[in-house]
Amino acid sequence: DELVLTIDGGIRLPVPADRVKRYEAFVGRPMLVGLRPEHLTEVRRPLRADMSVLRVKADVVEPLGMETMVFFRLGNAQACARLEPSAAPEPGEFVELMAHLAQIHLIDPQTDVVV
């Protein structure tokens, strides 16, 4: 059985196999998902099993020299990805991002405990 995180905005991310048992206790409960900008990057192929692609609309694109920060919304939450400047979209454009699933953390919003 595959366990999937469903995030606002219709994003579905498969849970890495080594976290399935830990996350099963939280099925059906609203949780916060933590993923740092450096773990949301431009898509590089081939994808490993611990990576998943999501498509988002860039709201703000902030060039910072060696990297570009791309801000977007997932439902009601703002999120940020860190891309190579050559991979950065224009504001309002859609971009595919690669999520490094081994770096995802779940946070219980009632206790602030990271699981």
Backbone as XML, in Angstrom:
<?xml version="1.0"?>
<chain id="A" units="angstrom">
  <residue number="1" name="ASP">
    <atom name="N" x="0.831" y="-1.191" z="0.000"/>
    <atom name="CA" x="0.000" y="0.000" z="0.000"/>
    <atom name="C" x="0.870" y="1.248" z="0.000"/>
  </residue>
  <residue number="2" name="GLU">
    <atom name="N" x="0.473" y="2.206" z="-0.831"/>
    <atom name="CA" x="1.204" y="3.466" z="-0.885"/>
    <atom name="C" x="0.480" y="4.491" z="-0.023"/>
  </residue>
  <residue number="3" name="LEU">
    <atom name="N" x="1.252" y="5.200" z="0.786"/>
    <atom name="CA" x="0.713" y="6.273" z="1.605"/>
    <atom name="C" x="1.043" y="7.587" z="0.909"/>
  </residue>
  <residue number="4" name="VAL">
    <atom name="N" x="0.051" y="8.485" z="0.822"/>
    <atom name="CA" x="0.211" y="9.729" z="0.075"/>
    <atom name="C" x="-0.162" y="10.907" z="0.960"/>
  </residue>
  <residue number="5" name="LEU">
    <atom name="N" x="0.663" y="11.961" z="0.913"/>
    <atom name="CA" x="0.321" y="13.221" z="1.556"/>
    <atom name="C" x="-0.493" y="14.030" z="0.563"/>
  </residue>
  <residue number="6" name="THR">
    <atom name="N" x="-1.649" y="14.508" z="0.978"/>
    <atom name="CA" x="-2.474" y="15.364" z="0.138"/>
    <atom name="C" x="-2.375" y="16.775" z="0.705"/>
  </residue>
  <residue number="7" name="ILE">
    <atom name="N" x="-1.880" y="17.690" z="-0.125"/>
    <atom name="CA" x="-1.623" y="19.055" z="0.292"/>
    <atom name="C" x="-2.630" y="19.967" z="-0.390"/>
  </residue>
  <residue number="8" name="ASP">
    <atom name="N" x="-3.001" y="21.064" z="0.299"/>
    <atom name="CA" x="-3.909" y="22.040" z="-0.307"/>
    <atom name="C" x="-3.475" y="22.348" z="-1.730"/>
  </residue>
  <residue number="9" name="GLY">
    <atom name="N" x="-4.435" y="22.539" z="-2.597"/>
    <atom name="CA" x="-4.140" y="22.843" z="-3.990"/>
    <atom name="C" x="-4.099" y="21.594" z="-4.855"/>
  </residue>
  <residue number="10" name="GLY">
    <atom name="N" x="-4.437" y="20.432" z="-4.284"/>
    <atom name="CA" x="-4.496" y="19.204" z="-5.058"/>
    <atom name="C" x="-3.160" y="18.502" z="-5.252"/>
  </residue>
  <residue number="11" name="ILE">
    <atom name="N" x="-2.138" y="18.933" z="-4.532"/>
    <atom name="CA" x="-0.821" y="18.291" z="-4.641"/>
    <atom name="C" x="-0.829" y="16.996" z="-3.849"/>
  </residue>
  <residue number="12" name="ARG">
    <atom name="N" x="-0.345" y="15.932" z="-4.463"/>
    <atom name="CA" x="-0.242" y="14.619" z="-3.800"/>
    <atom name="C" x="1.207" y="14.170" z="-3.881"/>
  </residue>
  <residue number="13" name="LEU">
    <atom name="N" x="1.780" y="13.874" z="-2.714"/>
    <atom name="CA" x="3.176" y="13.441" z="-2.648"/>
    <atom name="C" x="3.248" y="12.077" z="-1.966"/>
  </residue>
  <residue number="14" name="PRO">
    <atom name="N" x="3.874" y="11.097" z="-2.616"/>
    <atom name="CA" x="4.005" y="9.783" z="-1.983"/>
    <atom name="C" x="4.955" y="9.853" z="-0.789"/>
  </residue>
  <residue number="15" name="VAL">
    <atom name="N" x="4.606" y="9.148" z="0.261"/>
    <atom name="CA" x="5.450" y="9.099" z="1.452"/>
    <atom name="C" x="6.575" y="8.101" z="1.198"/>
  </residue>
  <residue number="16" name="PRO">
    <atom name="N" x="7.831" y="8.487" z="1.476"/>
    <atom name="CA" x="8.940" y="7.536" z="1.308"/>
    <atom name="C" x="8.718" y="6.281" z="2.157"/>
  </residue>
  <residue number="17" name="ALA">
    <atom name="N" x="9.138" y="5.144" z="1.636"/>
    <atom name="CA" x="8.904" y="3.846" z="2.282"/>
    <atom name="C" x="9.392" y="3.822" z="3.725"/>
  </residue>
  <residue number="18" name="ASP">
    <atom name="N" x="10.503" y="4.490" z="4.015"/>
    <atom name="CA" x="11.045" y="4.435" z="5.375"/>
    <atom name="C" x="10.256" y="5.281" z="6.373"/>
  </residue>
  <residue number="19" name="ARG">
    <atom name="N" x="9.254" y="6.023" z="5.912"/>
    <atom name="CA" x="8.437" y="6.850" z="6.813"/>
    <atom name="C" x="6.988" y="6.384" z="6.911"/>
  </residue>
  <residue number="20" name="VAL">
    <atom name="N" x="6.616" y="5.399" z="6.122"/>
    <atom name="CA" x="5.221" y="4.961" z="6.079"/>
    <atom name="C" x="4.735" y="4.549" z="7.461"/>
  </residue>
  <residue number="21" name="LYS">
    <atom name="N" x="5.460" y="3.693" z="8.168"/>
    <atom name="CA" x="5.012" y="3.232" z="9.485"/>
    <atom name="C" x="4.858" y="4.397" z="10.459"/>
  </residue>
  <residue number="22" name="ARG">
    <atom name="N" x="5.804" y="5.340" z="10.439"/>
    <atom name="CA" x="5.762" y="6.491" z="11.345"/>
    <atom name="C" x="4.560" y="7.383" z="11.049"/>
  </residue>
  <residue number="23" name="TYR">
    <atom name="N" x="4.209" y="7.545" z="9.762"/>
    <atom name="CA" x="3.141" y="8.464" z="9.370"/>
    <atom name="C" x="1.749" y="7.833" z="9.408"/>
  </residue>
  <residue number="24" name="GLU">
    <atom name="N" x="1.665" y="6.498" z="9.436"/>
    <atom name="CA" x="0.356" y="5.835" z="9.398"/>
    <atom name="C" x="-0.544" y="6.272" z="10.552"/>
  </residue>
  <residue number="25" name="ALA">
    <atom name="N" x="0.026" y="6.573" z="11.703"/>
    <atom name="CA" x="-0.763" y="6.972" z="12.871"/>
    <atom name="C" x="-1.468" y="8.309" z="12.651"/>
  </residue>
  <residue number="26" name="PHE">
    <atom name="N" x="-1.069" y="9.050" z="11.628"/>
    <atom name="CA" x="-1.626" y="10.379" z="11.394"/>
    <atom name="C" x="-2.569" y="10.434" z="10.193"/>
  </residue>
  <residue number="27" name="VAL">
    <atom name="N" x="-2.887" y="9.288" z="9.627"/>
    <atom name="CA" x="-3.795" y="9.233" z="8.480"/>
    <atom name="C" x="-5.136" y="9.851" z="8.874"/>
  </residue>
  <residue number="28" name="GLY">
    <atom name="N" x="-5.626" y="10.764" z="8.030"/>
    <atom name="CA" x="-6.913" y="11.399" z="8.257"/>
    <atom name="C" x="-6.857" y="12.620" z="9.155"/>
  </residue>
  <residue number="29" name="ARG">
    <atom name="N" x="-5.696" y="12.897" z="9.743"/>
    <atom name="CA" x="-5.555" y="14.071" z="10.612"/>
    <atom name="C" x="-4.898" y="15.198" z="9.826"/>
  </residue>
  <residue number="30" name="PRO">
    <atom name="N" x="-5.365" y="16.427" z="10.000"/>
    <atom name="CA" x="-4.682" y="17.548" z="9.354"/>
    <atom name="C" x="-3.305" y="17.750" z="9.992"/>
  </residue>
  <residue number="31" name="MET">
    <atom name="N" x="-2.286" y="17.819" z="9.169"/>
    <atom name="CA" x="-0.915" y="18.017" z="9.624"/>
    <atom name="C" x="-0.291" y="19.141" z="8.806"/>
  </residue>
  <residue number="32" name="LEU">
    <atom name="N" x="0.748" y="19.745" z="9.340"/>
    <atom name="CA" x="1.535" y="20.712" z="8.580"/>
    <atom name="C" x="2.661" y="19.948" z="7.905"/>
  </residue>
  <residue number="33" name="VAL">
    <atom name="N" x="3.007" y="20.363" z="6.681"/>
    <atom name="CA" x="4.093" y="19.735" z="5.943"/>
    <atom name="C" x="5.244" y="20.721" z="5.886"/>
  </residue>
  <residue number="34" name="GLY">
    <atom name="N" x="6.411" y="20.274" z="6.295"/>
    <atom name="CA" x="7.599" y="21.113" z="6.246"/>
    <atom name="C" x="8.571" y="20.613" z="5.195"/>
  </residue>
  <residue number="35" name="LEU">
    <atom name="N" x="8.983" y="21.533" z="4.316"/>
    <atom name="CA" x="9.968" y="21.218" z="3.286"/>
    <atom name="C" x="10.716" y="22.498" z="2.960"/>
  </residue>
  <residue number="36" name="ARG">
    <atom name="N" x="12.008" y="22.508" z="3.175"/>
    <atom name="CA" x="12.823" y="23.711" z="2.969"/>
    <atom name="C" x="12.933" y="24.056" z="1.481"/>
  </residue>
  <residue number="37" name="PRO">
    <atom name="N" x="13.142" y="25.345" z="1.172"/>
    <atom name="CA" x="13.265" y="25.750" z="-0.236"/>
    <atom name="C" x="14.340" y="24.987" z="-0.998"/>
  </residue>
  <residue number="38" name="GLU">
    <atom name="N" x="15.447" y="24.634" z="-0.343"/>
    <atom name="CA" x="16.512" y="23.902" z="-1.045"/>
    <atom name="C" x="16.119" y="22.469" z="-1.375"/>
  </residue>
  <residue number="39" name="HIS">
    <atom name="N" x="14.970" y="22.008" z="-0.856"/>
    <atom name="CA" x="14.473" y="20.679" z="-1.178"/>
    <atom name="C" x="13.300" y="20.715" z="-2.151"/>
  </residue>
  <residue number="40" name="LEU">
    <atom name="N" x="13.036" y="21.912" z="-2.695"/>
    <atom name="CA" x="12.123" y="22.109" z="-3.824"/>
    <atom name="C" x="12.948" y="22.794" z="-4.900"/>
  </residue>
  <residue number="41" name="THR">
    <atom name="N" x="13.330" y="22.056" z="-5.917"/>
    <atom name="CA" x="14.276" y="22.553" z="-6.907"/>
    <atom name="C" x="13.761" y="22.318" z="-8.320"/>
  </residue>
  <residue number="42" name="GLU">
    <atom name="N" x="14.564" y="22.764" z="-9.297"/>
    <atom name="CA" x="14.209" y="22.467" z="-10.683"/>
    <atom name="C" x="14.276" y="20.954" z="-10.889"/>
  </residue>
  <residue number="43" name="VAL">
    <atom name="N" x="13.506" y="20.467" z="-11.833"/>
    <atom name="CA" x="13.437" y="19.028" z="-12.105"/>
    <atom name="C" x="14.721" y="18.587" z="-12.791"/>
  </residue>
  <residue number="44" name="ARG">
    <atom name="N" x="15.275" y="17.530" z="-12.266"/>
    <atom name="CA" x="16.455" y="16.889" z="-12.862"/>
    <atom name="C" x="16.105" y="15.429" z="-13.112"/>
  </residue>
  <residue number="45" name="ARG">
    <atom name="N" x="16.418" y="14.977" z="-14.282"/>
    <atom name="CA" x="16.110" y="13.593" z="-14.655"/>
    <atom name="C" x="17.393" y="12.778" z="-14.678"/>
  </residue>
  <residue number="46" name="PRO">
    <atom name="N" x="17.362" y="11.518" z="-14.383"/>
    <atom name="CA" x="16.177" y="10.746" z="-14.005"/>
    <atom name="C" x="15.792" y="11.030" z="-12.552"/>
  </residue>
  <residue number="47" name="LEU">
    <atom name="N" x="14.505" y="10.900" z="-12.279"/>
    <atom name="CA" x="14.009" y="11.074" z="-10.913"/>
    <atom name="C" x="14.335" y="9.829" z="-10.098"/>
  </residue>
  <residue number="48" name="ARG">
    <atom name="N" x="14.739" y="10.041" z="-8.862"/>
    <atom name="CA" x="14.933" y="8.922" z="-7.942"/>
    <atom name="C" x="13.591" y="8.597" z="-7.294"/>
  </residue>
  <residue number="49" name="ALA">
    <atom name="N" x="13.515" y="7.459" z="-6.640"/>
    <atom name="CA" x="12.271" y="7.028" z="-5.997"/>
    <atom name="C" x="11.837" y="7.994" z="-4.897"/>
  </residue>
  <residue number="50" name="ASP">
    <atom name="N" x="12.785" y="8.729" z="-4.297"/>
    <atom name="CA" x="12.439" y="9.645" z="-3.210"/>
    <atom name="C" x="12.200" y="11.071" z="-3.710"/>
  </residue>
  <residue number="51" name="MET">
    <atom name="N" x="11.828" y="11.204" z="-4.980"/>
    <atom name="CA" x="11.552" y="12.515" z="-5.564"/>
    <atom name="C" x="10.201" y="12.490" z="-6.263"/>
  </residue>
  <residue number="52" name="SER">
    <atom name="N" x="9.538" y="13.637" z="-6.255"/>
    <atom name="CA" x="8.245" y="13.748" z="-6.905"/>
    <atom name="C" x="8.156" y="15.123" z="-7.558"/>
  </residue>
  <residue number="53" name="VAL">
    <atom name="N" x="7.441" y="15.210" z="-8.666"/>
    <atom name="CA" x="7.318" y="16.462" z="-9.408"/>
    <atom name="C" x="5.957" y="17.082" z="-9.118"/>
  </residue>
  <residue number="54" name="LEU">
    <atom name="N" x="5.953" y="18.395" z="-8.872"/>
    <atom name="CA" x="4.708" y="19.120" z="-8.732"/>
    <atom name="C" x="4.747" y="20.355" z="-9.617"/>
  </residue>
  <residue number="55" name="ARG">
    <atom name="N" x="3.591" y="20.763" z="-10.062"/>
    <atom name="CA" x="3.462" y="21.917" z="-10.961"/>
    <atom name="C" x="2.756" y="23.024" z="-10.202"/>
  </residue>
  <residue number="56" name="VAL">
    <atom name="N" x="3.398" y="24.201" z="-10.166"/>
    <atom name="CA" x="2.851" y="25.333" z="-9.411"/>
    <atom name="C" x="2.954" y="26.607" z="-10.250"/>
  </residue>
  <residue number="57" name="LYS">
    <atom name="N" x="2.188" y="27.614" z="-9.858"/>
    <atom name="CA" x="2.230" y="28.914" z="-10.524"/>
    <atom name="C" x="3.094" y="29.862" z="-9.694"/>
  </residue>
  <residue number="58" name="ALA">
    <atom name="N" x="4.124" y="30.422" z="-10.305"/>
    <atom name="CA" x="5.030" y="31.339" z="-9.619"/>
    <atom name="C" x="4.324" y="32.659" z="-9.344"/>
  </residue>
  <residue number="59" name="ASP">
    <atom name="N" x="4.328" y="33.082" z="-8.090"/>
    <atom name="CA" x="3.769" y="34.381" z="-7.719"/>
    <atom name="C" x="4.847" y="35.453" z="-7.747"/>
  </residue>
  <residue number="60" name="VAL">
    <atom name="N" x="5.954" y="35.172" z="-7.073"/>
    <atom name="CA" x="7.070" y="36.111" z="-6.975"/>
    <atom name="C" x="8.341" y="35.362" z="-7.321"/>
  </residue>
  <residue number="61" name="VAL">
    <atom name="N" x="9.190" y="35.983" z="-8.132"/>
    <atom name="CA" x="10.472" y="35.402" z="-8.511"/>
    <atom name="C" x="11.549" y="36.384" z="-8.074"/>
  </residue>
  <residue number="62" name="GLU">
    <atom name="N" x="12.445" y="35.920" z="-7.187"/>
    <atom name="CA" x="13.455" y="36.796" z="-6.612"/>
    <atom name="C" x="14.859" y="36.304" z="-6.963"/>
  </residue>
  <residue number="63" name="PRO">
    <atom name="N" x="15.508" y="36.917" z="-7.982"/>
    <atom name="CA" x="16.873" y="36.536" z="-8.333"/>
    <atom name="C" x="17.845" y="36.976" z="-7.230"/>
  </residue>
  <residue number="64" name="LEU">
    <atom name="N" x="18.717" y="36.063" z="-6.834"/>
    <atom name="CA" x="19.704" y="36.359" z="-5.794"/>
    <atom name="C" x="21.119" y="36.023" z="-6.259"/>
  </residue>
  <residue number="65" name="GLY">
    <atom name="N" x="21.385" y="36.163" z="-7.523"/>
    <atom name="CA" x="22.719" y="35.854" z="-8.042"/>
    <atom name="C" x="22.843" y="34.386" z="-8.400"/>
  </residue>
  <residue number="66" name="MET">
    <atom name="N" x="23.440" y="33.614" z="-7.508"/>
    <atom name="CA" x="23.699" y="32.195" z="-7.774"/>
    <atom name="C" x="22.456" y="31.311" z="-7.644"/>
  </residue>
  <residue number="67" name="GLU">
    <atom name="N" x="21.369" y="31.876" z="-7.127"/>
    <atom name="CA" x="20.128" y="31.131" z="-6.987"/>
    <atom name="C" x="18.956" y="32.089" z="-7.159"/>
  </residue>
  <residue number="68" name="THR">
    <atom name="N" x="17.792" y="31.519" z="-7.406"/>
    <atom name="CA" x="16.574" y="32.310" z="-7.535"/>
    <atom name="C" x="15.518" y="31.683" z="-6.648"/>
  </residue>
  <residue number="69" name="MET">
    <atom name="N" x="14.889" y="32.512" z="-5.826"/>
    <atom name="CA" x="13.810" y="32.038" z="-4.966"/>
    <atom name="C" x="12.487" y="32.246" z="-5.711"/>
  </residue>
  <residue number="70" name="VAL">
    <atom name="N" x="11.665" y="31.232" z="-5.727"/>
    <atom name="CA" x="10.363" y="31.290" z="-6.386"/>
    <atom name="C" x="9.298" y="31.041" z="-5.319"/>
  </residue>
  <residue number="71" name="PHE">
    <atom name="N" x="8.413" y="32.017" z="-5.137"/>
    <atom name="CA" x="7.342" y="31.920" z="-4.152"/>
    <atom name="C" x="6.046" y="31.575" z="-4.874"/>
  </residue>
  <residue number="72" name="PHE">
    <atom name="N" x="5.261" y="30.694" z="-4.263"/>
    <atom name="CA" x="4.016" y="30.219" z="-4.868"/>
    <atom name="C" x="3.071" y="29.818" z="-3.746"/>
  </residue>
  <residue number="73" name="ARG">
    <atom name="N" x="1.829" y="29.528" z="-4.112"/>
    <atom name="CA" x="0.831" y="29.137" z="-3.122"/>
    <atom name="C" x="0.452" y="27.672" z="-3.303"/>
  </residue>
  <residue number="74" name="LEU">
    <atom name="N" x="0.267" y="27.028" z="-2.167"/>
    <atom name="CA" x="-0.316" y="25.692" z="-2.129"/>
    <atom name="C" x="-1.576" y="25.835" z="-1.279"/>
  </residue>
  <residue number="75" name="GLY">
    <atom name="N" x="-2.710" y="25.968" z="-1.939"/>
    <atom name="CA" x="-3.931" y="26.267" z="-1.205"/>
    <atom name="C" x="-3.809" y="27.640" z="-0.572"/>
  </residue>
  <residue number="76" name="ASN">
    <atom name="N" x="-3.963" y="27.712" z="0.747"/>
    <atom name="CA" x="-3.864" y="28.977" z="1.463"/>
    <atom name="C" x="-2.460" y="29.261" z="1.991"/>
  </residue>
  <residue number="77" name="ALA">
    <atom name="N" x="-1.532" y="28.353" z="1.782"/>
    <atom name="CA" x="-0.181" y="28.515" z="2.321"/>
    <atom name="C" x="0.784" y="29.014" z="1.251"/>
  </residue>
  <residue number="78" name="GLN">
    <atom name="N" x="1.702" y="29.877" z="1.674"/>
    <atom name="CA" x="2.756" y="30.314" z="0.770"/>
    <atom name="C" x="3.935" y="29.363" z="0.919"/>
  </residue>
  <residue number="79" name="ALA">
    <atom name="N" x="4.565" y="29.045" z="-0.186"/>
    <atom name="CA" x="5.722" y="28.155" z="-0.189"/>
    <atom name="C" x="6.819" y="28.783" z="-1.041"/>
  </residue>
  <residue number="80" name="CYS">
    <atom name="N" x="8.013" y="28.219" z="-0.942"/>
    <atom name="CA" x="9.161" y="28.783" z="-1.643"/>
    <atom name="C" x="10.057" y="27.660" z="-2.132"/>
  </residue>
  <residue number="81" name="ALA">
    <atom name="N" x="10.593" y="27.837" z="-3.338"/>
    <atom name="CA" x="11.547" y="26.901" z="-3.924"/>
    <atom name="C" x="12.820" y="27.653" z="-4.267"/>
  </residue>
  <residue number="82" name="ARG">
    <atom name="N" x="13.929" y="26.940" z="-4.271"/>
    <atom name="CA" x="15.219" y="27.530" z="-4.630"/>
    <atom name="C" x="15.692" y="26.895" z="-5.930"/>
  </residue>
  <residue number="83" name="LEU">
    <atom name="N" x="15.788" y="27.724" z="-6.986"/>
    <atom name="CA" x="16.122" y="27.216" z="-8.315"/>
    <atom name="C" x="17.419" y="27.817" z="-8.835"/>
  </residue>
  <residue number="84" name="GLU">
    <atom name="N" x="17.989" y="27.130" z="-9.812"/>
    <atom name="CA" x="19.085" y="27.697" z="-10.595"/>
    <atom name="C" x="18.497" y="28.864" z="-11.382"/>
  </residue>
  <residue number="85" name="PRO">
    <atom name="N" x="19.227" y="29.959" z="-11.542"/>
    <atom name="CA" x="18.677" y="31.106" z="-12.282"/>
    <atom name="C" x="18.157" y="30.743" z="-13.670"/>
  </residue>
  <residue number="86" name="SER">
    <atom name="N" x="18.821" y="29.829" z="-14.360"/>
    <atom name="CA" x="18.395" y="29.470" z="-15.720"/>
    <atom name="C" x="17.069" y="28.705" z="-15.733"/>
  </residue>
  <residue number="87" name="ALA">
    <atom name="N" x="16.646" y="28.155" z="-14.597"/>
    <atom name="CA" x="15.416" y="27.374" z="-14.524"/>
    <atom name="C" x="14.235" y="28.190" z="-14.007"/>
  </residue>
  <residue number="88" name="ALA">
    <atom name="N" x="14.483" y="29.441" z="-13.637"/>
    <atom name="CA" x="13.443" y="30.248" z="-13.005"/>
    <atom name="C" x="12.387" y="30.702" z="-14.005"/>
  </residue>
  <residue number="89" name="PRO">
    <atom name="N" x="11.120" y="30.620" z="-13.602"/>
    <atom name="CA" x="10.038" y="31.112" z="-14.457"/>
    <atom name="C" x="9.865" y="32.615" z="-14.277"/>
  </residue>
  <residue number="90" name="GLU">
    <atom name="N" x="9.003" y="33.187" z="-15.071"/>
    <atom name="CA" x="8.563" y="34.571" z="-14.871"/>
    <atom name="C" x="7.370" y="34.538" z="-13.905"/>
  </residue>
  <residue number="91" name="PRO">
    <atom name="N" x="7.131" y="35.609" z="-13.165"/>
    <atom name="CA" x="5.938" y="35.645" z="-12.316"/>
    <atom name="C" x="4.679" y="35.384" z="-13.157"/>
  </residue>
  <residue number="92" name="GLY">
    <atom name="N" x="3.793" y="34.552" z="-12.629"/>
    <atom name="CA" x="2.565" y="34.204" z="-13.329"/>
    <atom name="C" x="2.692" y="32.955" z="-14.182"/>
  </residue>
  <residue number="93" name="GLU">
    <atom name="N" x="3.904" y="32.505" z="-14.447"/>
    <atom name="CA" x="4.108" y="31.285" z="-15.233"/>
    <atom name="C" x="4.043" y="30.059" z="-14.329"/>
  </residue>
  <residue number="94" name="PHE">
    <atom name="N" x="3.706" y="28.938" z="-14.951"/>
    <atom name="CA" x="3.742" y="27.667" z="-14.239"/>
    <atom name="C" x="5.142" y="27.080" z="-14.351"/>
  </residue>
  <residue number="95" name="VAL">
    <atom name="N" x="5.550" y="26.377" z="-13.297"/>
    <atom name="CA" x="6.865" y="25.752" z="-13.272"/>
    <atom name="C" x="6.735" y="24.383" z="-12.602"/>
  </residue>
  <residue number="96" name="GLU">
    <atom name="N" x="7.506" y="23.428" z="-13.108"/>
    <atom name="CA" x="7.573" y="22.120" z="-12.461"/>
    <atom name="C" x="8.716" y="22.132" z="-11.468"/>
  </residue>
  <residue number="97" name="LEU">
    <atom name="N" x="8.423" y="21.647" z="-10.267"/>
    <atom name="CA" x="9.423" y="21.574" z="-9.213"/>
    <atom name="C" x="9.612" y="20.128" z="-8.792"/>
  </residue>
  <residue number="98" name="MET">
    <atom name="N" x="10.813" y="19.828" z="-8.352"/>
    <atom name="CA" x="11.126" y="18.500" z="-7.856"/>
    <atom name="C" x="11.179" y="18.575" z="-6.337"/>
  </residue>
  <residue number="99" name="ALA">
    <atom name="N" x="10.326" y="17.800" z="-5.677"/>
    <atom name="CA" x="10.307" y="17.734" z="-4.217"/>
    <atom name="C" x="11.159" y="16.555" z="-3.772"/>
  </residue>
  <residue number="100" name="HIS">
    <atom name="N" x="12.105" y="16.830" z="-2.901"/>
    <atom name="CA" x="12.971" y="15.797" z="-2.333"/>
    <atom name="C" x="12.237" y="15.200" z="-1.123"/>
  </residue>
  <residue number="101" name="LEU">
    <atom name="N" x="11.526" y="14.107" z="-1.349"/>
    <atom name="CA" x="10.600" y="13.560" z="-0.360"/>
    <atom name="C" x="11.279" y="13.085" z="0.915"/>
  </residue>
  <residue number="102" name="ALA">
    <atom name="N" x="12.536" y="12.686" z="0.837"/>
    <atom name="CA" x="13.244" y="12.237" z="2.034"/>
    <atom name="C" x="13.466" y="13.382" z="3.020"/>
  </residue>
  <residue number="103" name="GLN">
    <atom name="N" x="13.228" y="14.612" z="2.582"/>
    <atom name="CA" x="13.434" y="15.786" z="3.431"/>
    <atom name="C" x="12.136" y="16.354" z="4.008"/>
  </residue>
  <residue number="104" name="ILE">
    <atom name="N" x="11.001" y="15.723" z="3.709"/>
    <atom name="CA" x="9.711" y="16.192" z="4.213"/>
    <atom name="C" x="9.584" y="15.880" z="5.699"/>
  </residue>
  <residue number="105" name="HIS">
    <atom name="N" x="8.975" y="16.804" z="6.418"/>
    <atom name="CA" x="8.665" y="16.594" z="7.825"/>
    <atom name="C" x="7.181" y="16.891" z="8.033"/>
  </residue>
  <residue number="106" name="LEU">
    <atom name="N" x="6.553" y="16.097" z="8.863"/>
    <atom name="CA" x="5.179" y="16.370" z="9.267"/>
    <atom name="C" x="5.207" y="16.992" z="10.657"/>
  </residue>
  <residue number="107" name="ILE">
    <atom name="N" x="4.347" y="17.975" z="10.857"/>
    <atom name="CA" x="4.278" y="18.667" z="12.137"/>
    <atom name="C" x="2.836" y="18.611" z="12.608"/>
  </residue>
  <residue number="108" name="ASP">
    <atom name="N" x="2.647" y="18.129" z="13.834"/>
    <atom name="CA" x="1.313" y="18.082" z="14.416"/>
    <atom name="C" x="0.928" y="19.498" z="14.834"/>
  </residue>
  <residue number="109" name="PRO">
    <atom name="N" x="-0.107" y="20.084" z="14.212"/>
    <atom name="CA" x="-0.463" y="21.469" z="14.517"/>
    <atom name="C" x="-0.999" y="21.671" z="15.940"/>
  </residue>
  <residue number="110" name="GLN">
    <atom name="N" x="-1.423" y="20.596" z="16.590"/>
    <atom name="CA" x="-1.947" y="20.709" z="17.959"/>
    <atom name="C" x="-0.829" y="20.740" z="18.994"/>
  </residue>
  <residue number="111" name="THR">
    <atom name="N" x="0.279" y="20.046" z="18.688"/>
    <atom name="CA" x="1.366" y="19.933" z="19.673"/>
    <atom name="C" x="2.676" y="20.547" z="19.202"/>
  </residue>
  <residue number="112" name="ASP">
    <atom name="N" x="2.775" y="20.899" z="17.902"/>
    <atom name="CA" x="4.010" y="21.387" z="17.273"/>
    <atom name="C" x="5.126" y="20.335" z="17.264"/>
  </residue>
  <residue number="113" name="VAL">
    <atom name="N" x="4.789" y="19.090" z="17.500"/>
    <atom name="CA" x="5.766" y="17.997" z="17.472"/>
    <atom name="C" x="6.019" y="17.598" z="16.025"/>
  </residue>
  <residue number="114" name="VAL">
    <atom name="N" x="7.298" y="17.476" z="15.682"/>
    <atom name="CA" x="7.706" y="17.009" z="14.357"/>
    <atom name="C" x="7.753" y="15.482" z="14.381"/>
  </residue>
  <residue number="115" name="VAL">
    <atom name="N" x="7.048" y="14.871" z="13.409"/>
    <atom name="CA" x="7.031" y="13.400" z="13.354"/>
    <atom name="C" x="7.694" y="12.893" z="12.097"/>
  </residue>
</chain>
